[in-house]
Amino acid sequence: MSTIGIPRALFYYYNGDKYVRFWQQVGFDVIVSPPTNRKIMEQGLKLSNTEFCVPVKVLCGHVWYLRDKVDYIFIPRILGGELHGRRRYGCPKFMGRIYHPSSQ
């Protein structure tokens, strides 16, 4: 069975349980990265572009954590949505970038 990793960052905190359930129902073993810690943060800072905001740098650290533990990594690309009765949009840099994690 294939394993998919879900970084515990960005939109995970809104929909993480749904992501885990979905991938389990379609037959994947799921690994969620641990809560952000110093090592994940440091790796994210080291591996990411200087223009990225801290949340995206943290995401890079979570991808680094998962890279050797899973077959695939799921990073949802959410453009916007409703939150607390207001229309919200994600970061244009994150939305417009095709994500290619480093092989480091």
N, C-alpha and C positions, 0 to 999 in steps of 0.2 A: 504494500500500500504506500502511496506517496504521502509526503509530509509537506504541509504548507505552514509558513511562519507568518504571524501577524505582529507587526511592531506595536508596542504599547505606547503610541504617540499620536498626536494630532486627533483625527476623527475617531480613533479607537475609543476614546472616552465617551462618545455619544452613541456609538453603534457596535462596540466590540462584542457584546454578547450575541448580537445578530450575525456578525461575521463568523464567529466561532461556530454557531449552530448551523449556518448555511454550509460551510465547508465540511463539517462533520457529516451532514445529511447527504452530501454528494460523494462521500467516501474517503475524505482525506483525514489523516491524523493531523491535529492542529497543535502547534507550539506557539504560545504567546510570549513575547520577550518579558523579562521581569520589569518591575517599576524602575524608572530612571534612577541610576546611581552614578557615583562619581566616574567610574570607568566608562560607562556608556556615554556620559556627557563629554568626557575628554576625547574619546574616539570620534564622536560626532564633530567636535570642534576641529580635530586634526584632519579629518577626511573631507570636510565640506568646504564649499566656496565661501570666501569671506563675506560676500554679499547676502548670504542666506540669513534669515532671522533665526533666533535661538530655537524656536520650536522645530524648524526644519533641520537644524544642526542636530538636535536631539533625535529626530527621526533617523538621520544618518547613523547615529550611534546604535540605535536599536536594530537597524538593518545589519550593521557590522556584527552585532551580537548573534543574530540569527543565521548569518551567511553560511556557516559550516554545519548547521544543525538541521537544515531543511532542504527539500528539493525545490521549492518555490517560495517566493515572498509576496504576500498580498498587500499592496499599497493602494487603497481606494483613491480615486481622483474625483473628488466632490467639488463641483463648481460653486454651489450655493444652496441655500435652502431656508426654511423658516425656523427661527429659534426665538422662543419667548415672544411670539406674536409679531416678530419683525423679520423682514427679508434680510438675509445675511449672505455675504460672498466671501470666498476664500482669497488667499493671497494671489495676486496676478502672476508673480514669479513662479509659485508652486503650480498653479493651474496651467500655465503656459509651457511648462518644461516637461519633456518626456524624461522620465526618471531612469537613469542608467547608473546603478550603484557601482562604485569602484570595485575592482577585484581584489583590492588590498585586504 
